[in-house]
Amino acid sequence: MWNHIMTAHEASIMLGKNSKYIYFLWKRESDMLLAGSVQLKGNTLLITREGYEHLKPLTKKESDLAINQANRKVYYEVVQALRNSPMYIITKKVG
């Protein structure tokens, strides 16, 4: 399992995350990490290739959720701004 390794720093960046992403997952004992795939050697945190490959689809889903949440918030704010705009109030049908 430890034949193909990389630093957690490198792997985090390759995942498109903050360079300490895997470190924080490891420190919090996250279930997202493949069991036994992250290990501290001296001052360097290492992750196996298998552990990295395991994280790739999980971080993709996490990113998609974050984008969708951000899009929903922006959509909500736009709708609220339009509802409060004078143009909407003027053109709104009176019941």
C-alpha positions in Angstrom: 0.0 0.0 0.0 2.9 2.4 0.8 4.6 1.8 -2.6 3.1 4.8 -4.2 3.0 7.8 -1.9 2.9 11.6 -2.1 2.9 14.3 0.4 -0.5 15.4 1.8 0.4 19.0 0.7 0.9 17.9 -2.9 -2.3 15.7 -2.9 -4.4 18.6 -1.4 -3.3 20.9 -4.2 -3.9 18.3 -6.8 -7.4 17.9 -5.5 -7.9 21.7 -6.0 -8.1 22.4 -2.3 -6.1 24.3 0.3 -2.6 22.9 0.8 -3.6 21.8 4.4 -6.9 20.1 3.3 -5.7 16.5 3.9 -3.9 17.5 7.1 -7.2 18.9 8.5 -9.1 15.7 7.5 -6.4 13.6 9.1 -6.3 15.8 12.3 -10.1 15.5 12.6 -10.0 11.8 11.9 -12.4 12.3 9.1 -14.3 9.3 7.6 -13.5 10.7 4.2 -10.0 9.3 4.4 -9.3 5.7 3.4 -8.4 3.9 6.5 -4.6 3.7 6.9 -3.8 5.8 3.9 -2.4 8.8 5.7 0.7 8.6 7.9 3.0 11.1 9.5 6.7 10.4 8.8 8.9 12.8 10.7 7.5 16.3 9.9 5.9 15.2 6.6 2.3 13.9 6.3 2.1 11.3 3.5 -0.9 9.8 1.7 -0.9 6.7 -0.5 -2.0 6.8 -4.1 -5.0 4.7 -3.1 -5.9 7.2 -0.5 -5.6 10.0 -3.0 -7.7 8.2 -5.5 -10.3 7.5 -2.8 -10.6 11.2 -2.1 -10.9 12.4 -5.7 -14.6 11.6 -6.2 -15.5 12.6 -2.6 -13.9 16.1 -3.0 -15.6 16.4 -6.4 -19.0 15.8 -4.8 -18.1 18.2 -2.0 -17.2 20.9 -4.5 -20.4 20.4 -6.5 -22.4 20.8 -3.3 -20.5 24.0 -2.5 -21.1 25.4 -6.0 -24.8 24.5 -5.9 -25.2 26.1 -2.4 -23.5 29.3 -3.7 -25.7 29.3 -6.8 -28.8 28.9 -4.7 -27.8 31.8 -2.4 -27.1 34.1 -5.4 -30.4 33.1 -7.1 -32.3 33.8 -3.8 -30.6 37.2 -3.5 -31.4 38.1 -7.1 -35.1 37.1 -6.7 -35.3 39.1 -3.5 -33.7 42.2 -5.1 -36.1 41.9 -8.1 -39.2 41.5 -5.8 -38.1 44.7 -3.9 -37.3 46.7 -7.0 -39.7 49.6 -8.0 -40.2 48.0 -11.5 -41.5 44.8 -10.0 -43.9 46.6 -7.7 -45.2 48.8 -10.6 -45.8 45.9 -13.0 -47.2 43.5 -10.4 -50.8 42.6 -11.0 -53.2 44.0 -8.5 -55.5 41.2 -7.3 
